[in-house]
Amino acid sequence: MHVLKFGGTSVANSTNIKLITDIFLPHPAAQKIVVVSAFSGITDQLIACGQLAEAGDERYAEVIKGIEKRHLDTTRELLPVSNQSACLSVVKQLCNELETICEGVFSLQELSSRSKDRIVSFGELLSSKIISGYLQAIGHAHTWLDSRQLIKTDSQFGNAAVVFAITNENIRQAIAQSQEALFVAPGFIASNEHNLTTTLGRGGSDYTAAIYAAALQAEALEIWTDVSGMMTADPRWVSNAKPLPAISYQEAMELSHFGAKVIYPPTIQPAMQMKIPVWIKNSFAAQDHGTVIQHETNSDNGFIRGISSISNISLISLEGSGMIGIPGFSKRLFEALANEKINVILITQGSSEHSICVGIHAADIQRASAAVNAAFEIEIAGKKVEPVAVESDLSIVALVGDQMKSHPGISGQMFSALGRNGINVRAIAQGSSEKISLQ
């Protein structure tokens, strides 16, 4: 069993869909599951539909018409005329459902997380149904899998957590009961215990593919995108960035967490647990080697695997003599942020316990400051703790490599390079694995 996932650019139009079928149909694996994203740009348009409807803006209907036209046109371009009617009917039906939901949002002028998940789910449903229709038209037997019925989650709409015990059993039964060797499934979408549609977070189609692969203990997971693997750095910023032929699970998680966009970070966890190799391949250059993410890599490739970064970061600092030797301050700080569902990207604390600072996305800074100041209102009033200090317009840079711990002086080289270029380091965090990140 191999699981192949194709991203939005890989299924952006009829030409690209034909291209990816030329990749997965001749694939030598005895059984294959093909997981697909929405057409490129469609998820953003679906989000816009919901937001316009919530705002009472009738232009949401125009956006839906544009989405419908694109999928109908793609169907007509892909399928022979004699095979079009059934697929066109499915596209029309799904778009009608989308319009009905948006009409409800428009009438109430309220877009709940539950409704938003239902709206954005149509992207993957439409793309997978069209690809399934194309395969049927060209005579390739397969089974379309409804990921909503198989992947079960909690009810945290927008970024649901998978209930793996139920999900794994559902997937195994679905595959065992089918006689086909080829399966097509929509990525990104799932459902809760009440069968309400949930989603796995932006980039969740990668995660969907990993869930299928882990449940079936697949031989390999292939993520097909528009780049030929992971790079040593972002080529938009670093002219001499090079592709990485191989990288460990831990290194890939570090790089993806700190801004590498090639793979969605949660994808790696299910594959790592089952030691399934993950290949990053280019749909438009299938002959390129790509990058394999696996349990161990050859140290001859270099002890520094790559440099990654995240922009638009803010640093919030909590300082005060009243923090010294008093247990529970860090817990209260992180509880205040967690209650606001604010993700902490970087943490550093002085050994004196006089201060602690965390890096968060700049978009969350106002909510974070208000939450922390409220949590320490008594201490601030008593002058034991200073009000939260905020620094913005920062970036996090991460230097990643499993073998760095065996090579002294790496941190010094990095700081020297930054110093020579007039870059001030505001905070540093380094784990025991000696993967360095700094801000």
Secondary structure per residue as TSV (DSSP state, phi and psi in degrees):
chain	resnum	aa	ss	phi	psi
A	1	M	-	360.0	128.2
A	2	H	E	-121.1	142.9
A	3	V	E	-112.7	126.6
A	4	L	E	-119.5	127.7
A	5	K	E	-114.0	132.6
A	6	F	E	-116.6	127.1
A	7	G	-	-81.1	-178.8
A	8	G	T	-60.1	-40.8
A	9	T	G	-70.1	-28.5
A	10	S	G	-72.4	-19.9
A	11	V	G	-122.8	32.6
A	12	A	S	-72.2	-25.4
A	13	N	S	-158.7	179.1
A	14	S	H	-64.0	-36.9
A	15	T	H	-61.5	-45.4
A	16	N	H	-69.2	-34.6
A	17	I	H	-64.6	-41.3
A	18	K	H	-63.1	-36.0
A	19	L	H	-64.4	-44.2
A	20	I	H	-72.4	-29.9
A	21	T	H	-66.6	-30.7
A	22	D	H	-68.8	-17.1
A	23	I	H	-86.9	-48.9
A	24	F	H	-89.4	-24.6
A	25	L	T	-67.1	-42.1
A	26	P	T	-81.5	1.3
A	27	H	-	-57.1	134.8
A	28	P	-	-73.1	-11.2
A	29	A	-	-61.0	141.7
A	30	A	S	-65.0	-38.7
A	31	Q	S	-129.7	144.3
A	32	K	E	-139.4	139.0
A	33	I	E	-114.6	124.8
A	34	V	E	-105.2	114.8
A	35	V	E	-103.2	131.4
A	36	V	E	-124.3	148.3
A	37	S	-	-86.9	175.7
A	38	A	-	-68.7	157.8
A	39	F	S	-53.4	145.7
A	40	S	T	-51.5	126.2
A	41	G	T	88.6	-12.5
A	42	I	H	-70.4	-39.7
A	43	T	H	-59.9	-42.3
A	44	D	H	-62.2	-38.9
A	45	Q	H	-67.2	-37.4
A	46	L	H	-66.4	-40.7
A	47	I	H	-60.6	-42.2
A	48	A	H	-62.1	-37.6
A	49	C	H	-56.7	-50.1
A	50	G	H	-62.6	-42.1
A	51	Q	H	-67.9	-40.5
A	52	L	H	-64.8	-42.9
A	53	A	H	-63.1	-41.3
A	54	E	H	-63.1	-34.8
A	55	A	T	-81.9	1.5
A	56	G	T	74.7	23.2
A	57	D	-	-98.5	115.8
A	58	E	T	-68.6	-6.3
A	59	R	T	-66.7	-12.2
A	60	Y	H	-56.7	-34.9
A	61	A	H	-65.4	-34.9
A	62	E	H	-66.9	-38.7
A	63	V	H	-63.9	-42.2
A	64	I	H	-62.1	-41.9
A	65	K	H	-61.2	-38.8
A	66	G	H	-65.4	-41.0
A	67	I	H	-63.2	-45.0
A	68	E	H	-61.3	-45.7
A	69	K	H	-61.1	-43.1
A	70	R	H	-61.4	-42.4
A	71	H	H	-74.6	-35.4
A	72	L	H	-66.2	-43.1
A	73	D	H	-62.8	-41.7
A	74	T	H	-63.2	-40.8
A	75	T	H	-61.5	-44.0
A	76	R	H	-66.5	-34.7
A	77	E	H	-72.6	-33.1
A	78	L	H	-80.8	-47.7
A	79	L	S	-95.0	143.2
A	80	P	-	-59.6	151.1
A	81	V	G	-54.8	-38.1
A	82	S	G	-69.4	-14.7
A	83	N	G	-112.8	8.0
A	84	Q	H	-80.7	-33.8
A	85	S	H	-58.3	-45.0
A	86	A	H	-64.6	-43.8
A	87	C	H	-69.5	-40.2
A	88	L	H	-61.3	-37.3
A	89	S	H	-65.0	-40.7
A	90	V	H	-63.7	-43.6
A	91	V	H	-61.4	-45.8
A	92	K	H	-61.6	-42.5
A	93	Q	H	-62.6	-45.2
A	94	L	H	-64.6	-40.4
A	95	C	H	-68.6	-33.6
A	96	N	H	-65.1	-41.2
A	97	E	H	-61.9	-43.0
A	98	L	H	-59.0	-44.3
A	99	E	H	-64.2	-40.5
A	100	T	H	-62.1	-43.1
A	101	I	H	-64.4	-44.2
A	102	C	H	-66.0	-31.9
A	103	E	H	-63.2	-38.9
A	104	G	H	-64.5	-42.5
A	105	V	H	-62.3	-41.3
A	106	F	H	-62.6	-42.7
A	107	S	H	-66.3	-41.4
A	108	L	H	-85.0	-20.0
A	109	Q	T	51.3	46.8
A	110	E	-	-145.5	127.4
A	111	L	-	-119.1	98.0
A	112	S	-	-77.8	164.8
A	113	S	H	-61.7	-35.8
A	114	R	H	-63.5	-45.4
A	115	S	H	-66.5	-38.0
A	116	K	H	-63.1	-41.9
A	117	D	H	-61.2	-41.2
A	118	R	H	-63.2	-40.8
A	119	I	H	-66.3	-48.9
A	120	V	H	-72.3	-16.3
A	121	S	H	-65.6	-21.5
A	122	F	H	-66.9	-24.0
A	123	G	H	-60.9	-51.6
A	124	E	H	-72.0	-33.6
A	125	L	H	-62.7	-44.8
A	126	L	H	-65.1	-48.4
A	127	S	H	-64.2	-43.0
A	128	S	H	-69.0	-36.4
A	129	K	H	-67.0	-38.1
A	130	I	H	-67.5	-43.3
A	131	I	H	-64.6	-39.6
A	132	S	H	-61.7	-42.6
A	133	G	H	-63.4	-37.3
A	134	Y	H	-66.0	-43.6
A	135	L	H	-61.8	-40.2
A	136	Q	H	-64.3	-40.1
A	137	A	H	-65.8	-33.4
A	138	I	T	-94.7	8.8
A	139	G	T	84.4	26.4
A	140	H	-	-105.0	112.3
A	141	A	-	-65.4	138.5
A	142	H	-	-164.3	172.9
A	143	T	E	-124.5	131.2
A	144	W	E	-87.0	124.5
A	145	L	-	-100.3	131.9
A	146	D	-	-89.7	102.9
A	147	S	H	-59.1	-25.8
A	148	R	H	-65.2	-33.0
A	149	Q	H	-80.6	-24.8
A	150	L	H	-97.1	-40.7
A	151	I	-	-94.9	114.3
A	152	K	B	-106.4	140.2
A	153	T	B	-135.5	177.4
A	154	D	-	-78.8	-169.3
A	155	S	S	-104.8	29.4
A	156	Q	-	-85.5	81.4
A	157	F	T	-59.2	137.7
A	158	G	T	99.1	-29.5
A	159	N	S	-159.4	63.3
A	160	A	-	-74.7	149.0
A	161	A	-	-94.3	133.9
A	162	V	B	-78.0	136.5
A	163	V	-	-92.4	95.0
A	164	F	H	-69.3	-34.8
A	165	A	H	-59.6	-46.1
A	166	I	H	-72.2	-44.2
A	167	T	H	-59.8	-48.1
A	168	N	H	-60.7	-41.4
A	169	E	H	-66.6	-41.4
A	170	N	H	-59.3	-45.2
A	171	I	H	-66.5	-44.9
A	172	R	H	-61.6	-41.3
A	173	Q	H	-66.2	-42.1
A	174	A	H	-61.6	-41.4
A	175	I	H	-73.3	-40.1
A	176	A	H	-64.8	-31.9
A	177	Q	T	-81.8	-8.9
A	178	S	-	-100.9	145.7
A	179	Q	-	-93.9	-3.5
A	180	E	-	-81.8	159.8
A	181	A	S	-102.1	-12.2
A	182	L	E	-125.3	134.0
A	183	F	E	-130.4	145.4
A	184	V	E	-122.6	132.3
A	185	A	E	-139.2	141.8
A	186	P	E	-73.9	137.7
A	187	G	S	-85.9	176.3
A	188	F	S	78.3	-28.5
A	189	I	E	-108.6	152.1
A	190	A	E	-154.3	-164.1
A	191	S	E	-153.7	159.6
A	192	N	-	-92.2	-171.6
A	193	E	T	-65.0	-19.7
A	194	H	T	-96.3	11.2
A	195	N	-	64.8	23.9
A	196	L	-	-85.2	137.8
A	197	T	E	-65.4	132.4
A	198	T	E	-125.1	166.7
A	199	T	E	-128.5	160.4
A	200	L	-	-101.2	15.0
A	201	G	-	95.5	154.0
A	202	R	T	-59.3	133.3
A	203	G	T	87.9	7.3
A	204	G	H	-70.2	-11.2
A	205	S	H	-66.2	-36.3
A	206	D	H	-57.5	-45.6
A	207	Y	H	-63.2	-41.9
A	208	T	H	-55.6	-47.0
A	209	A	H	-60.8	-41.0
A	210	A	H	-66.1	-35.5
A	211	I	H	-63.7	-46.6
A	212	Y	H	-61.0	-45.5
A	213	A	H	-62.3	-44.3
A	214	A	H	-67.7	-40.4
A	215	A	H	-61.6	-34.5
A	216	L	T	-101.4	4.3
A	217	Q	T	48.4	53.5
A	218	A	-	-63.0	155.9
A	219	E	S	-70.8	-32.2
A	220	A	E	-159.2	153.2
A	221	L	E	-117.6	125.8
A	222	E	E	-115.6	122.6
A	223	I	E	-104.0	107.7
A	224	W	E	-97.6	122.1
A	225	T	E	-135.7	-154.7
A	226	D	S	-109.8	16.6
A	227	V	S	-132.3	155.0
A	228	S	S	-90.5	55.7
A	229	G	S	103.8	-177.3
A	230	M	-	-80.8	148.1
A	231	M	B	-112.7	161.4
A	232	T	S	-66.2	-21.0
A	233	A	S	-162.4	170.3
A	234	D	-	-70.6	115.8
A	235	P	T	-64.1	-16.2
A	236	R	T	-70.5	-23.8
A	237	W	T	-111.5	-26.2
A	238	V	-	-121.5	113.3
A	239	S	T	-68.1	-29.6
A	240	N	T	-100.8	24.7
A	241	A	-	-62.2	141.4
A	242	K	-	-124.5	151.0
A	243	P	B	-70.8	147.3
A	244	L	-	-98.6	117.8
A	245	P	S	-67.7	-31.2
A	246	A	E	-152.6	151.0
A	247	I	E	-156.0	151.3
A	248	S	E	-81.8	163.3
A	249	Y	H	-56.9	-45.5
A	250	Q	H	-64.2	-42.1
A	251	E	H	-65.2	-41.1
A	252	A	H	-64.2	-39.7
A	253	M	H	-64.6	-41.3
A	254	E	H	-62.8	-47.4
A	255	L	H	-65.0	-42.1
A	256	S	H	-69.4	-36.1
A	257	H	H	-63.5	-38.2
A	258	F	T	-96.1	35.0
A	259	G	T	109.9	-11.7
A	260	A	-	-67.4	119.6
A	261	K	-	-92.8	2.5
A	262	V	S	-66.4	-34.0
A	263	I	S	-136.6	140.8
A	264	Y	-	-73.9	123.8
A	265	P	G	-49.6	-45.6
A	266	P	G	-63.2	-16.1
A	267	T	G	-56.8	-36.7
A	268	I	H	-71.6	-30.3
A	269	Q	H	-60.6	-52.5
A	270	P	H	-61.7	-38.4
A	271	A	H	-66.1	-40.2
A	272	M	H	-64.1	-41.0
A	273	Q	H	-60.4	-35.1
A	274	M	H	-98.6	2.6
A	275	K	T	54.5	44.8
A	276	I	-	-91.9	123.1
A	277	P	-	-65.8	138.4
A	278	V	E	-113.3	119.7
A	279	W	E	-100.1	133.4
A	280	I	E	-104.6	115.1
A	281	K	E	-127.8	161.0
A	282	N	E	-103.6	118.0
A	283	S	T	-61.5	-26.5
A	284	F	T	-100.1	1.7
A	285	A	-	-149.2	65.1
A	286	A	T	-61.8	-22.3
A	287	Q	T	-76.5	-16.9
A	288	D	S	-65.2	147.6
A	289	H	-	-63.1	-41.8
A	290	G	-	77.4	-163.6
A	291	T	E	-122.3	134.5
A	292	V	E	-106.3	128.7
A	293	I	E	-102.4	121.4
A	294	Q	E	-148.4	-179.2
A	295	H	S	-64.5	-45.5
A	296	E	-	-131.4	149.1
A	297	T	-	-128.3	161.7
A	298	N	-	-73.6	121.2
A	299	S	G	-66.1	-13.5
A	300	D	G	-67.0	-15.7
A	301	N	G	-73.3	-5.7
A	302	G	-	113.3	146.6
A	303	F	S	-87.1	-13.3
A	304	I	-	-107.1	117.5
A	305	R	-	-82.4	-38.1
A	306	G	E	-176.0	171.0
A	307	I	E	-123.1	130.7
A	308	S	E	-131.1	165.9
A	309	S	E	-154.4	156.8
A	310	I	E	-130.2	128.8
A	311	S	E	-97.3	177.1
A	312	N	E	56.6	51.8
A	313	I	E	-108.9	142.1
A	314	S	E	-118.1	147.3
A	315	L	E	-112.5	123.8
A	316	I	E	-111.0	135.0
A	317	S	E	-122.3	137.4
A	318	L	E	-116.9	120.6
A	319	E	E	-132.6	154.6
A	320	G	-	158.5	145.8
A	321	S	G	-66.5	-22.2
A	322	G	G	-71.2	-7.2
A	323	M	G	-86.0	-21.5
A	324	I	T	-67.0	123.1
A	325	G	T	74.5	3.1
A	326	I	-	-100.5	115.9
A	327	P	T	-71.3	152.1
A	328	G	T	98.1	-7.9
A	329	F	H	-65.2	-45.3
A	330	S	H	-62.6	-41.6
A	331	K	H	-58.6	-45.1
A	332	R	H	-66.0	-37.8
A	333	L	H	-61.5	-49.6
A	334	F	H	-72.2	-29.7
A	335	E	H	-64.9	-42.1
A	336	A	H	-60.8	-41.9
A	337	L	H	-71.0	-39.8
A	338	A	H	-64.6	-38.1
A	339	N	H	-62.4	-25.9
A	340	E	T	-94.9	6.2
A	341	K	T	56.2	43.6
A	342	I	-	-100.4	124.7
A	343	N	-	-82.1	128.1
A	344	V	E	-94.1	124.8
A	345	I	E	-98.0	-34.1
A	346	L	E	-142.3	141.6
A	347	I	E	-133.4	136.0
A	348	T	E	-147.2	141.3
A	349	Q	E	-140.9	133.6
A	350	G	-	-69.8	150.1
A	351	S	T	-64.3	-21.9
A	352	S	T	-76.8	-10.1
A	353	E	S	63.8	16.8
A	354	H	S	-77.0	-21.9
A	355	S	E	-150.6	154.7
A	356	I	E	-143.8	138.6
A	357	C	E	-135.4	149.8
A	358	V	E	-134.1	146.8
A	359	G	E	-99.0	133.6
A	360	I	E	-137.9	168.2
A	361	H	E	-66.2	139.0
A	362	A	G	-57.5	-31.8
A	363	A	G	-63.9	-20.2
A	364	D	G	-97.2	2.2
A	365	I	H	-66.0	-39.3
A	366	Q	H	-65.6	-45.5
A	367	R	H	-64.5	-39.3
A	368	A	H	-65.2	-45.9
A	369	S	H	-61.7	-44.8
A	370	A	H	-63.1	-42.1
A	371	A	H	-66.2	-43.4
A	372	V	H	-70.3	-42.8
A	373	N	H	-61.2	-37.7
A	374	A	H	-68.1	-38.7
A	375	A	H	-66.0	-29.7
A	376	F	T	-113.4	29.6
A	377	E	H	-57.2	-43.9
A	378	I	H	-66.7	-45.5
A	379	E	H	-65.5	-36.3
A	380	I	H	-67.4	-42.6
A	381	A	H	-63.8	-32.9
A	382	G	T	-87.3	7.1
A	383	K	T	64.9	17.9
A	384	K	S	-83.3	-26.1
A	385	V	S	-135.1	140.6
A	386	E	-	-80.6	151.2
A	387	P	-	-57.0	155.2
A	388	V	-	-56.4	131.6
A	389	A	E	-98.3	137.8
A	390	V	E	-122.8	133.6
A	391	E	E	-124.5	130.9
A	392	S	E	-120.3	-176.7
A	393	D	E	57.9	44.0
A	394	L	E	-113.4	166.6
A	395	S	E	-134.2	151.1
A	396	I	E	-101.9	132.8
A	397	V	E	-117.1	132.2
A	398	A	E	-121.6	130.7
A	399	L	E	-105.6	122.0
A	400	V	E	-124.1	135.4
A	401	G	-	179.3	128.6
A	402	D	G	-63.3	-32.1
A	403	Q	G	-91.6	5.8
A	404	M	G	-63.0	-30.0
A	405	K	G	-64.7	-19.2
A	406	S	G	-91.6	0.7
A	407	H	S	-127.3	99.0
A	408	P	T	-65.9	152.0
A	409	G	T	92.5	0.8
A	410	I	H	-65.3	-45.1
A	411	S	H	-59.3	-44.1
A	412	G	H	-60.5	-41.1
A	413	Q	H	-62.2	-40.8
A	414	M	H	-66.9	-46.2
A	415	F	H	-65.8	-35.6
A	416	S	H	-63.9	-42.5
A	417	A	H	-62.8	-42.1
A	418	L	H	-66.9	-42.6
A	419	G	H	-61.7	-41.7
A	420	R	H	-62.0	-24.9
A	421	N	T	-102.3	15.2
A	422	G	T	69.7	27.6
A	423	I	-	-101.1	123.5
A	424	N	-	-90.5	131.5
A	425	V	-	-92.0	121.7
A	426	R	-	-95.6	-28.0
A	427	A	-	-157.0	152.3
A	428	I	E	-132.8	139.5
A	429	A	E	-138.8	131.0
A	430	Q	E	-141.3	123.9
A	431	G	-	-80.1	172.5
A	432	S	T	-65.8	-19.8
A	433	S	T	-77.6	-6.4
A	434	E	-	64.1	33.5
A	435	K	-	-89.7	120.7
A	436	I	E	-94.5	137.5
A	437	S	E	-133.4	145.4
A	438	L	E	-148.7	162.4
A	439	Q	-	-130.9	360.0
